[in-house]
Amino acid sequence: MAALALGLIAFVGINKEVVVTVDGRTTSVTTVAGTVGAALHSADIEISARDKVQPALSATVHDGSRISVKTAKKVQVELDGAERTVRTTGSTVADLVDELDVPAEAKVSEPATTVLASSGDYVEISIPKQVHVVVDGQIRSETTTAATVGGLLDSIGIRLDQDDRVSVSDRTPVIEDMAVKITRVDNAGKDTVEEGIAFDTVAEEDPDLPEGKRKVVRTGAPGTLTKTYTVTRLDGEEVGRSLVSKEVTAEPVARKIAIGTKERPEPEPEAEPEPAVKTASNSGGDSSGGGDSADTAGGGAAGATAAAVSGVWQSLAQCESGGNWSINTGNGYYGGLQFSQSSWLGAGGGKYAPLPHLASPSEQIATAKVLKQGGGWGHWPSCASQLGLL
């Protein structure tokens, strides 16, 4: 009995009452353990290497000792868009933020007083950053806690149309000193322009207008073509356009010209020259060759009647040869109307003389009329044009 009593006294003497607080929950533990670690083990409290225990596990336990245990918890943290798993011994979100050394201005998804569970918590944290946004011709420097570019634009009140362009994706994470360029795209612009339509020229024969004459009966007027475009502008500057419609809003009016077909009146036939009268001085012949006085003038009958010619043929001869019906310059063209030998003979002039300049003006004119029937005034293109015959 004495031994039993001594043992009981010894047991009572080494038994201790300690207070253990685990993550804020306090209980009393009776233990004979001599250290903090042994005391926690005797109370079935498991400790991991990441848990925070005060005093240390090797510290001696006394009756009335207080032991604090803060277990390490797994928390999923998204910091500026990057996710990672964090183990913390903090009890609340405020403790977690403090452990991560996050600035007080940071944006945190959960209230600071939220108690962290042993696992499964998720916390988003965004640290304030300086960014620069180029929009509508201005550079805006902003401080933001938005995690992405899309959130940044929403937070500063920038609205985008469906055609607007952003230099980076709206899902791009925001980083310090980031620059974002917004280009305004306008595809709704319209522009209407008018273009002229050239008018045609039509010619009609006029039997009341002398042959070769032209007269403007109606002046032409250009038409109008209206075109409508859609215009694309980037930040107000036009960069392209597309035709969407075109319409003739005014038809062109053709210019009308009357070309005369009425035959011009023929000149009165000239009287044949009287035969030269031989004088006594030449009736007997001339040792120098003699002959009619008209022939010695260098033009025969042509020279004698040139003055009697008038009208259009005289005007034509004046232009072609200076009005000299007997001219022969050696250039292959002869007479007042400058026939070539082939055209002279082809029109029947050979019945008058072998070469045009040897025929009278009326014979040259008669032959010219035959030639004109086969090609019009175009046989004398330059002078006929100057005289308005073409």
C-alpha positions in Angstrom: 0.0 0.0 0.0 2.9 2.3 0.7 4.4 1.6 -2.7 1.1 2.3 -4.4 0.7 5.5 -2.6 4.2 6.6 -3.5 3.5 5.8 -7.2 0.3 7.7 -7.3 2.0 10.7 -5.8 4.8 10.5 -8.4 2.2 10.3 -11.3 0.3 13.2 -10.0 3.5 15.1 -9.6 4.6 14.8 -13.3 1.1 15.3 -14.9 0.6 18.8 -16.5 -2.2 20.8 -17.8 -1.3 22.7 -21.0 -3.5 25.0 -23.2 -3.2 24.3 -26.9 -4.6 26.7 -29.5 -4.8 25.3 -33.1 -5.8 27.9 -35.8 -7.7 29.9 -33.2 -9.4 27.0 -31.5 -8.3 26.5 -27.8 -8.4 23.3 -25.8 -6.9 22.0 -22.5 -4.6 19.0 -22.7 -3.4 16.9 -19.7 -0.1 15.4 -20.5 3.0 13.9 -18.9 5.1 14.8 -21.9 8.2 16.8 -21.3 8.3 18.7 -24.6 5.9 20.7 -26.8 6.3 18.1 -29.6 5.5 15.2 -27.3 2.6 17.1 -25.8 1.0 17.7 -29.2 1.6 14.1 -30.2 0.0 12.9 -27.0 -3.0 15.0 -27.9 -3.1 13.5 -31.4 -2.3 16.8 -33.1 -0.3 16.1 -36.2 2.3 18.7 -37.2 3.8 19.2 -40.7 7.1 20.8 -41.5 5.3 23.9 -42.8 3.1 24.4 -39.7 4.1 27.2 -37.3 4.4 26.1 -33.7 5.2 28.3 -30.7 7.1 27.6 -28.6 9.4 25.4 -30.6 8.7 21.6 -30.6 11.8 21.0 -28.6 10.8 23.5 -25.9 10.1 22.0 -22.3 6.5 21.9 -21.2 5.5 23.0 -17.8 2.2 22.9 -16.0 0.1 25.7 -17.4 2.2 26.1 -20.6 0.4 27.6 -23.7 1.1 26.1 -27.1 0.0 27.9 -30.4 -0.2 26.0 -33.6 -0.9 27.6 -37.0 -1.3 25.0 -39.7 -0.1 25.6 -43.2 -3.0 25.9 -45.6 -3.1 25.5 -49.4 -4.5 28.5 -51.2 -4.8 29.0 -54.9 -3.6 32.5 -55.7 -3.9 34.3 -59.0 -1.4 37.2 -58.9 -1.6 39.6 -61.8 -3.0 36.8 -64.0 -0.5 34.1 -63.0 -1.9 31.3 -60.9 0.1 29.4 -58.2 -0.4 27.4 -55.1 0.6 29.1 -51.8 1.0 27.5 -48.4 0.3 30.0 -45.6 0.0 29.8 -41.9 -2.1 32.9 -41.8 -5.6 32.6 -40.6 -7.2 35.2 -42.7 -6.8 36.8 -46.2 -5.2 39.7 -44.6 -2.5 37.4 -43.2 -2.0 35.9 -46.7 -1.6 39.3 -48.3 0.9 40.3 -45.6 2.9 37.1 -46.2 3.0 37.8 -50.0 4.3 41.3 -49.3 1.5 42.7 -51.6 1.1 46.6 -51.6 -1.9 47.9 -49.6 -3.3 49.4 -52.9 -3.6 45.9 -54.4 -7.0 44.7 -55.5 -8.0 41.5 -53.6 -11.0 39.4 -54.6 -11.9 38.4 -51.0 -12.4 40.6 -47.9 -9.4 40.9 -45.6 -11.2 39.3 -42.7 -12.1 36.1 -44.5 -10.9 33.1 -42.6 -8.8 30.7 -44.6 -9.9 27.1 -44.6 -7.4 24.2 -44.5 -7.6 23.9 -48.3 -9.6 24.9 -51.4 -9.5 28.7 -51.0 -9.0 30.8 -54.1 -7.9 34.4 -54.0 -7.2 36.9 -56.9 -4.8 39.6 -56.3 -4.0 42.5 -58.7 -1.1 44.9 -58.0 -1.6 48.5 -59.3 0.3 49.2 -62.5 1.0 52.3 -64.6 -0.2 51.8 -68.2 -0.6 54.1 -71.3 -3.5 54.0 -73.6 -3.4 55.7 -77.0 -7.0 56.5 -78.1 -8.9 59.2 -80.1 -5.7 61.2 -80.7 -4.7 61.3 -77.0 -2.3 59.4 -74.7 -3.9 58.5 -71.4 -1.7 57.4 -68.5 -3.7 55.3 -66.1 -3.1 53.4 -62.8 -5.0 50.1 -62.8 -5.5 46.9 -60.9 -7.2 45.3 -63.9 -5.8 41.8 -64.7 -6.3 42.0 -68.4 -6.5 44.6 -71.2 -10.2 44.0 -71.6 -10.7 44.7 -67.9 -8.5 47.8 -68.2 -10.5 49.3 -71.0 -13.8 48.6 -69.1 -12.4 50.2 -65.9 -11.4 53.5 -67.6 -14.6 53.7 -69.6 -13.3 53.1 -73.2 -16.0 51.5 -75.4 -15.1 49.7 -78.6 -17.2 49.3 -81.7 -17.1 45.9 -83.4 -14.8 47.3 -86.1 -12.3 49.0 -83.8 -8.9 47.5 -83.5 -6.8 47.0 -80.3 -3.0 46.5 -80.5 -3.2 43.5 -78.2 -5.8 40.9 -77.3 -8.3 41.8 -74.6 -7.2 38.7 -72.7 -3.6 39.9 -72.5 -2.4 40.3 -68.9 -1.7 43.9 -67.9 2.0 44.6 -67.0 3.8 47.6 -65.7 4.4 50.5 -68.2 2.3 48.7 -70.8 1.2 50.7 -73.9 -2.1 49.9 -75.6 -3.1 51.4 -79.0 -6.7 51.7 -80.1 -7.5 52.4 -83.7 -11.0 53.6 -84.4 -12.4 52.0 -87.6 -15.3 53.6 -89.4 -16.8 51.6 -92.3 -20.1 53.4 -92.3 -19.0 56.5 -94.2 -20.6 57.4 -97.6 -19.4 59.6 -100.3 -21.2 60.6 -103.5 -19.3 62.0 -106.5 -20.4 63.1 -110.0 -18.5 62.4 -113.2 -19.0 63.8 -116.6 -20.1 61.6 -119.6 -18.6 62.7 -122.9 -21.1 63.4 -125.7 -20.9 62.0 -129.2 -20.9 64.0 -132.5 -23.3 62.9 -135.2 -23.3 64.1 -138.8 -26.4 64.4 -141.0 -26.6 65.3 -144.7 -28.4 68.5 -145.4 -29.7 68.8 -149.0 -30.3 72.6 -148.5 -26.8 73.3 -147.5 -24.2 73.8 -150.2 -21.9 70.9 -150.9 -18.9 70.9 -148.7 -20.3 73.3 -146.1 -20.8 72.3 -142.4 -23.1 73.8 -139.8 -23.5 73.0 -136.2 -27.2 72.3 -135.7 -27.0 71.5 -132.0 -24.2 71.9 -129.5 -23.5 68.9 -127.4 -23.8 68.6 -123.7 -22.0 66.2 -121.3 -24.0 63.8 -119.2 -23.6 63.1 -115.5 -22.7 59.8 -113.8 -23.4 59.7 -110.1 -21.3 57.2 -108.1 -21.7 56.3 -104.4 -18.8 54.8 -102.4 -18.5 53.4 -98.9 -15.5 55.0 -97.2 -13.2 53.3 -94.7 -11.4 55.7 -92.2 -8.9 54.8 -89.5 -8.8 57.4 -86.7 -10.6 59.8 -89.1 -8.3 59.4 -92.0 -9.6 57.8 -95.2 -7.7 54.6 -96.1 -10.0 53.1 -98.7 -13.3 53.2 -100.6 -15.5 50.8 -102.4 -18.0 51.5 -105.2 -21.5 50.4 -104.1 -23.7 52.0 -106.9 -23.6 54.1 -110.0 -26.4 55.8 -111.9 -26.7 58.0 -115.0 -28.5 61.0 -113.6 -28.2 63.1 -116.8 -28.0 61.6 -120.3 -25.4 63.3 -122.6 -26.8 65.2 -125.6 -25.0 64.5 -128.9 -23.6 67.3 -130.9 -25.2 67.4 -134.4 -23.5 68.7 -137.5 -25.2 69.2 -140.9 -23.1 68.5 -144.0 -24.2 70.1 -147.2 -25.0 68.0 -150.2 -26.5 70.7 -152.4 -24.4 71.0 -155.6 -22.8 74.3 -156.0 -23.8 76.3 -159.1 -21.4 75.9 -162.0 -19.6 79.0 -163.2 -20.8 80.5 -166.5 -18.8 79.0 -169.5 -16.1 81.4 -170.7 -16.2 82.6 -174.2 -13.6 81.1 -176.4 -10.8 83.5 -177.2 -10.7 85.2 -180.6 -8.0 83.9 -182.9 -5.0 86.2 -182.8 -4.8 88.5 -185.8 -1.5 88.5 -187.5 -0.1 91.9 -188.3 1.8 92.8 -191.2 5.0 92.6 -189.3 4.6 88.9 -188.5 2.4 87.6 -191.3 5.4 86.7 -193.3 7.0 84.7 -190.6 9.7 85.5 -188.1 13.2 84.3 -188.4 13.3 83.8 -184.7 10.5 81.1 -184.9 7.4 83.4 -185.2 4.0 82.1 -184.1 0.9 83.5 -182.4 1.4 86.3 -179.9 -0.6 84.3 -177.3 1.9 81.5 -177.6 4.8 83.7 -177.1 3.2 84.9 -173.9 4.1 81.5 -172.4 0.6 80.2 -171.8 -1.3 79.9 -175.1 -5.0 79.9 -174.7 -4.7 79.4 -171.0 -3.1 82.7 -170.5 -5.6 84.5 -172.8 -8.7 83.5 -170.8 -7.5 83.3 -167.2 -9.1 86.6 -166.3 -12.5 85.3 -167.3 -12.6 82.6 -164.7 -14.4 83.3 -161.4 -16.2 81.5 -158.6 -15.1 78.4 -156.6 -12.8 77.2 -159.3 -10.9 80.5 -159.5 -10.7 80.4 -155.6 -9.3 76.9 -155.8 -6.8 77.8 -158.5 -5.8 80.9 -156.5 -4.9 78.6 -153.5 -3.3 75.8 -155.6 -1.2 77.9 -158.1 -1.7 81.5 -157.2 -4.3 81.7 -160.0 -1.7 81.0 -162.7 -3.5 78.6 -165.1 -0.4 78.1 -167.3 2.1 77.4 -164.5 4.7 74.6 -164.9 7.3 74.7 -162.1 8.7 71.3 -162.9 7.4 69.6 -159.8 5.2 67.2 -161.7 1.9 69.2 -161.3 0.6 71.5 -163.9 -1.9 74.3 -164.5 -4.1 76.4 -162.3 -5.6 73.3 -160.5 -2.3 71.5 -160.3 -3.1 68.3 -162.1 -0.6 65.5 -162.3 -0.2 64.2 -165.9 -1.8 60.8 -165.0 -4.9 62.4 -163.4 -5.2 64.8 -166.3 -5.2 62.1 -168.9 -7.3 59.8 -166.7 -10.1 62.4 -166.6 -10.0 62.9 -170.3 -8.0 66.1 -170.4 -5.8 64.7 -173.3 -8.5 65.7 -175.7 -7.7 69.3 -174.9 -3.9 69.3 -174.6 -1.2 66.8 -173.7 -0.5 68.6 -170.4 -2.9 70.7 -168.3 -1.0 74.0 -168.4 -1.3 74.0 -172.2 -5.1 73.9 -172.0 -7.4 76.9 -171.4 -8.9 77.5 -167.9 -12.3 76.4 -169.1 -10.8 73.1 -170.4 -8.9 72.6 -167.1 -12.2 73.2 -165.2 -14.1 70.8 -167.4 -11.5 68.1 -166.8 -11.5 68.9 -163.1 -15.3 68.4 -162.9 -14.9 64.9 -164.4 -12.1 64.2 -161.8 -14.3 65.5 -159.0 -17.1 63.0 -159.9 -14.7 60.2 -158.9 -13.5 61.5 -155.6 -15.0 64.8 -154.7 -13.0 67.7 -153.5 -10.6 65.3 -151.9 -8.4 65.5 -155.0 -7.4 69.0 -153.7 -7.4 68.2 -149.9 -5.5 71.1 -148.5 -7.0 73.9 -150.4 -10.5 72.4 -150.4 -10.3 72.2 -146.6 -9.1 75.9 -146.4 -12.0 76.9 -148.6 -14.6 75.0 -146.5 -15.2 72.5 -149.3 -14.4 69.5 -147.1 
